Every structure is written in structure tokens, then in C-alpha cells.
């Protein structure tokens, strides 16, 4: 059985164990009328049994899946001729890949293969050990699950604290999930940082951070043109900030005013219709926004500029910024609406009772009290705008121009990361490694925004009874 089937088998065994644990606890108590004498509820015995069945089996499945490929490959290499085993690692990898491709065929006819007979024999051996490993894995997981159930059932008694044991297991699972999240973040940071260090060993950091020319198209031979690329990232940072600024100038006022209207002025019926429709914008794929920007907004801005005598590029930062602003309006409006509604009603009613108008109450009471949530919404929108790619690719282009003119074509950091990593690339050249350096800069920028948001929240947060 494959891993997907085994997961379903484990889930079925866990469900059966849940039922079996309940029945066992009821029988141990002496009947359904005497379960009150148990130290825990019957369903707690059932949940504990199900966890003891599922968790060890899943752990064994995870460990097996992690090491199965390398073990099978080692066994396969052991049966190959000595001259094949002595090949360099790259050539040996290609040879093994050929064997795996052959082994993917359901049936191998060894008698009709005159050429590369050794590969077909090795492929047949690989099929056999793979099939045996699958059966061994299935049997081992079932045995582990049933043994775990038998062990925990043997400890059941009327004084057995199933609830405490269950809570301890849940606590460990939650800690493990938290640890996975932390380790994943740490792994991302270290991987990006390691590749960035390799990039900065070839390109000086000051050239990357303060250079004004971006042309990473390095040559493969020394006699080609542009043998050394230019890696000045200032045009990318400037383009990112320009498009983000345009998006925020458009989205923050619209989103904040929308939140104020929906939370304070709109009728319940209008709010129940308008807010879900507004939040639908957050679920529209970014490629759809890109089409809208490239086919509708950009031509409209270009034609309008021609009527006014302005020179507007067919792909402009203004078009990308406006459409990106439309995309992030729900982030600002929805989160700001929630922040305003979270302010205690006593503050609003007290202000109105003192004779203040609704607009004065909003400006002097509600907005200052909700400022941490509003700032968090704005910074989340900024992070979303900085990380956007598709809209910029389709509406603003990929030209690394150092300009503050929103009518010209610019590019962003994320677009260049996609461009550098598209196609067959070798991760040993400054051109490809530059993508990791740009990713590191995005990570630092996002981290700075989060730290700033936390400081604002801590400074202006109010405690209410």
C-alpha cells in the first residue's frame, strides 16, 4: 500500500479504536449506568485510545517515508557492478535515474532486452525490493497501531486518569506543531541566508545595496558580451516602493472610509450585503487583477495621457499601483472595520451623551481607540503590496528603470526573483544567487514592518474592562 492508502487505514483504525475504547471503559465500569464511578468520561478513554493508535503509526510512517528512498537506493547500488559503483556521483545519479524510469514500467520483459540488459535487471530488482518494502511498511504500521492500542487498553482501570493523559498528549502535539512552524521559518531563513552569503562573496554588498544599474545577464563564456553583470538593486527597490506607495495612496483612504461607513453609518441590511461583496475582492486570483490591469486600466491611462499631451508607457507603474490598491482594499477595510467595532460601545455612547456629534465621536474617540488595529491593517496591506508579483509583471513590465515617474515602466523585487529563477538554472552563478539576496531583503523589510506594527500596538493599546 502507498502512503495515502496507509493514512486512510490509520484513520479507520483510530476511529475503530475510539469506539473500542469507549466500549472497554463502559464494560470495565460494569455497565452504562455505572460510568459515573470512572475517573474520566468514556469518550475520554476513547479519544486516548484513538490517539495511541494513530500517533505512533503516523510517526512510523513519517520516519519510513523519510528514509525509504535512500535505503532502497543504497540496496540498488549494492547489486550494481563494481565499475558502475565507481562512477562519479553525477554519472551514477544519471544511471540510477535511468533504472528508476525503466522500473516505472508495470512489466519488464528481460528476455527481449539485448541492449542495456544490466539496467533492466537492476530495474527488476528495484521493483521487487520496492514491492517488498511496501508490504513490510504496511505490516509494520498495522502492528505498531494494534500494539499501541493493546498497551493502553491494558492500563485501563476505574482509577485510570484518561483525561490527564489525553491532555498531556494534546499538549505535546500542540508543542510539536509550534516547533514545526518555528523550525520551518528557521529553515527558510537559513537557506536564503546561506545562498545570499554565496552571492555576496561574488558581488560586494555595497554594489548590490547602492548600485543604480541592474543587469544580471551574465555570460557563460568570457568572450561573450556582458561577461560580468550589474547587480545594483536600487532600481528594484525604487520600483517596489513606487508601486507600493501608489497602491497605498489609493487603498488606505478608500478602505478606511469604507470601514467607517460600514461600521457607523450603514444600515444592518446594507452592511450584510456590502461587506461580503467587498471581501470577495480578497479572493480574486492576482492573475485576474493582472489581466484587468493590462487590458483595461493600462490602455485607459495611456489614452488619457495622450489626450492630455503626456507620454505614458504602455506598461506603467501607475496602472499596476491602482489595480494593486483595488486588490488590497479588503485588507484595509475589513480589518479596520473589525478594529472599530472592537471599541467598547460605552465609549461611543458616552461621547454622544456628552453632546458630541457622530463625526466628532468617530474622529476623537473611535479612531484613536482603534488605531492599533488600523495600523496593523495598513502594514498588512503594505506587506501584501510589496510581495505582489503577477500584477506587476502584466501591468508594469520588467524594465529596471530608476525613476520616480509613475507614468514610466518599472519593475519590482518579486518580479526579478521570478525572472532569475525561471527556466533551467544552475545555483552557482551570481545571476541565480541574486534571487536569494533579493529574497533576503524582502524578508528583512517584512520583519521591520512587523516590528514597527508591534511597537505601535504596544504604545497605543488601551485596556478596557
N, C-alpha and C positions, 0 to 999 in steps of 0.2 A: 504493500500500500504506500502511496505517496504521502507527503506531509499533510496536504489538505484533507485527504480522507482520514488520516490519523487524528487530526484535530476534531473532526466530527465524531469519531469513535470515542475520543476522550470526553467530549461534551456529553455524549449519550451515557457513558459510564458514570460521569459526575451526576447527571440527572437521576440515574438509577440509584446511585449511592445516597443521594439526598432522600429519596423515598425509603430506601433501606434503613438509613439512619433513624428516620422518624419511627418506622415500624419497630426497629430494635429498641428504641428508648421507651416506646409505649408498652411493648412486651416486658421490658425489664421492670417497669413501674408496676406491672400487674394488671394492666388494662387502661382504657381511655379515662375512666373515672378516677384513677389514682395518679395521673401525671402530675398532680399538684405536689406530690412528695419528691419529685425530681429536683435536682439542684438547678436545672436550666429547663427552658421550654423545649418541647420535642423538635420544633423546627430549627432550634439552635444546634441540637445534636445532628439533624440532617444537614445543615449547612457546613458544620465542621467535617462531617464525613465526606461531603462533596468536595470540599477544598483539599482534604487529604488525598482524595482520589485524583483530582485534576492537576493540582500544582506540581507534585513530583513527576507526573507523567509529562507535563509540558516542559519542565526543566530538562528531563532526559531527552525529549525531542529536540529542544533547542541545542543542547550540547552535541547531540548526534549530528544534527544538520550542520553545525559549525565545523565539525572535523571530518565529516564523511567524505567530502570531495578530496581533501588532501590525503586521507588514508587510502582511498581507492587508487589515487594517482600513484602513491608510493608502491602499492602492490602491483600496479600495472608496470611501473618502471622495473620492478624486480624480476619480471619474466622476460624483459626485452634482452636482445643480445648485448654482449659487453660493448661492442663498438657503437651501438646506439646509445647506451647509457653514458658513454664517454663524450657524447656530443656537447657542444656549448649549450648553455641554458636556453638561449633564444632558439637555436635549431631544434633542441629537444622539445621545447614548447610547441613548435610548429608540427613536429612529428606526432606528439601526443594529441594535438588538435585534430589532425587527420584521422587518427584512430577513433577519437570520440565522434567525429562526423560519420564514420563508417558504422560505428556501434549504434548510432541512432536509427539505422535501418532495422525494421522488425525481424527480418530473417536474413541470415548470411549463408550464401552457398559457397563454401570453401573449395569445393572440388572444381568449380569453374573459374577460379581466380588464378591465373598464371602470373600476372604482374602484381607486385606488392603483396605477396602471399603472407609475409610476416605481419603486415599491418592488419590483414583480415583475421589472422589467427589471434593477434593481440586484441582486436575488436571483439572477437567471440569470447575471449577470456574476460574482457571488461563487461560484456553483457551478463556473463554468468555470475561474476562477483557482485555486480550491481543488483541482480535479482536476489542473490543470497543475502546481501546486506539489507534489502528492503524487507524480506521476511524476518530476518533477525531483529531489525528495528521494531517491526510491528509486535513481535512476540515479547521483546524486552519491555516495551511501553505498556502493554497489557498486563504483564506480570508485575511491573512496578506499581501500576494503578491498583490491581487487586490486592497486592501485598500491603500497600499503604492502608487500604480500606480495612483489611483484616486486622492490622495492627491497632488502628484507632478504635475499631469496634471492640476489640478485646479489653480495652481500658474503660469501657462504659460501665458506670455504676450509678446508683441513685445519688451519690455524693460527688460524682464527677462534674467539675465546673466547665461544662461545654461553652458557656457564654464567654468566660475569661479566656479560654484557649482560642475561641473564634476571634475575639477582639485582638488578641496578640498576633494572630496570623494576618488579619486585615491591616494592622499597624505595620507589620513587616512588609506587606505588599505595597502599601502606600509609600513607605520609605524607599522601597526598591524603585517604584515609578518615579519618585522625585530624584533619586540618584541617576536614573537613566536620562532624565531631562537635563540634569547638570552635566553628566558625562558627555551627552550629545553636544551640548553647547561648547564644552571644553574641547571636544574633538574637532568641531568646526573651527574654533579659534586657532588651535594648534596647527591644523592642516593649512589654513590660509596663511598663518604667520610663517610657517616653515617655507612655503613656496615664495612668500614675499621676501624673506631673507635671501633666498637664492637670487631673486630678481635684483635686489639692492646690492648684491655682490657684483653684478654685472653693470648695473646702472646706478650712478651716485644718487642718493636720496634727494639732495638739493636740486639736481637736474629734474627729477620726477616731480617734486613738490612745487618748484618755482619756474620750471621751463614753460615757455609760451608756444612751443611748436609740438604738435602731436602727429607723428607719422611712424607707426610701429612696424611698417612693412620692411622687415629686414631681409636681406638677400641670403640665398642658400649657398652662393659661391662668392668668393672675394672679388671676382672680376665682373660681377653684376653691378648695376646701378643701385644706389641706396644700400650700400653694404652695411651701414650702421644706421638704424632707425633713430627717430627723435621721440623721446618719451616725456616731453613736458606736459603735465596733466592739467595745467591751469585752464586751457580752453574747455576741457571736460568739466572741471569744477564750475567754471563760469556759466557754461550752458545749463548744467544741472540747477544751479542757483537761480538762473534767469527764468527757466520754465517753472520751477517750484514757486518763485515769487509771483509770477503771473497767475498761477493756479490758486495760490492762497489769497491774492488780492481779489480774485473773483469768488472764491468759495467761502471765505470766512464771513464777510458781511452778509451774503445771501443765506448761508447756513445758520448764522446766529440770529438774524432777523426771522427766519423761518421757525427756529426753535422758540423764540419769544412769542411769535404769533400763535403757534400751535398750543403752547403751554398756558398762555394767559388770555388770549382773545378769541380763539376759535371755539365754536360750539362742540360739544362731545361728538355729535354726529359727523361734523366736518373733520374733526381730528381723527376719528376712527377710520375715515376713508383716506384722508390726505397723508397721514404718516406712513401707513403701509405702502402706499403708492410711491412715496418719496424714497423709502428704504429699498424698493425694488432696484433703484439705480445702483445700489451697492452690489447687487448680484449679477449685473450685466457683465459678460466677459470683456476684458480690456481690448481684445481684438475687435470687438464690435465698436467700441469707442474709437479705435484706430481707424476703422472704415469710415465712421461718421466724420472724423476729423479730416481724413484725406479726401473724401468725396464731396463733403458739404461745406464744412467750416473753412478749410484752407482755400478752396476756389472763391468762396464768398468774400473772404478777407482780401484776396488778390484782386478781385474785380472792384471791390470798394476802394482799394488803394489806387487802382488805375484811374478811377473816376476822380479821385482827389489829387492826382498827379504824384502819387508816392510810388516808389519802387519796392514792390513786395515780392519776396521769393515764393516760389510755388510751394515750398515746404518751409514754414516759418515757425519760430518759437511761440508767436502769439497764438496760432491755431492750436498747437499742442498744449499750451498753457490753459487756454479757455476750456478745451474739452477735458483736460485733466481736472480742472476746477469743477466742472459739472460732475465728474466721476466721484470726487471726494466730498461733495456737498452732504451726502447722507452721513458721513462720518462726523462732520461738524454739527449738523442739525440734530441728529438722533442723540448723540452723547451729550450735547449741550441741553437738549430738552430734558433728558434724564437728570442732569445736574440741577437744573432749575426746579424741576418737580420734587427733587430730594430735599430742598429747603423746607424746613417746618412751616406749615400753614400759619402757625401762630405769629411768625414774623410778618407775613403779608397782612394778616388780619389786624395786627397791632398797628402797622403803618397806616392802613386805611382807616382804622378807628381814630387815629390822631389827626385825620383830616387831609392826609396826602392823597394825591390822585394816583390812579393806577400806573401811569407812566412814571411818576416820581418814585413810586414804590419799586417798580422794576429797575430803574436806574440806581437808586440809592440803597435798596435793601436786597432784592433778589439777586441781581447780577454780582454785587460784591460777595454775597454769601456763597454763590455758586462758582466763583472764579477758579477754584482748583479744578473742578470738573471741566470747565470751559477751556482752561489752558491745556489740560490733558487731551481733550478732544482735538484742539488745534495742533498740538505737537504730534498726535497720532496721524492726523491728516498730512502734516509735513513729512513724516516718515514714509507714509504711503506714496506721496508725490515723488520723493527722492528715489524710491525703489521702482517706479514705473518704467516699463520698457516699451511695450507694444505701441502705445500712443506716440511716443517719441520717434520710434522707427518709421511709422507710417505717416506722421504729420510734420515732423521737424527735420528728418533726414539724418545723415551720419557724417556730415562735414564738421570737422573740429575747428570751428571759427571762434576766435577770441573777439567777441563783440557784445555790446550791451543793447544793440538794436533789436527789439522783438520782432521786426519785420524780416530779419535775415534767418538763414538756416543755421541751426546749431545742433549739437549732439550732447549726450549725457554720459555719465559714468556707466550706467547699466547697459546702455546700447553698445558701448565699446567692449564691455565684458562679453556680451553675446557675440559680437563680431570676432573677437580674438579667439573664442573657443568654438567657433563654428567650423565644421569640416574635420579632416584628419590633421591633427596637430601633434607635435612632439613637445613634451613638457620639459624641455631642456634649453629652450631659446628664450631670450628676453621678451620676444613678441608674445608668446603664450603666457609666460610668467607675469607679464604686466597685468593680466586679468586678475591675478590673485592680489597684486598690490592695490589695484583699484577696489577690489572687494574688501580689503583690509581698511581702506579709507572710508568706505560706506559703513563698515561695522563701527569704526571709531565715531563717525558722525552720528549714527543712530544711538550709540551709547551716550554720547554727550547730550543728545536731546532727551533721553530718558532720565539722566541725572538732573538736568535742568528742570524737567517736569516734577521730579520728586522733591526738589528744593522748593519749587513754587507751591506744591501741595502742602508740604510741611509748614511753610511760612504762613500761608493764608487759610489753613484748615481751621474750621470752627467746630467746637464740641457742643452738641446740643443734648438736652435731657430727653 
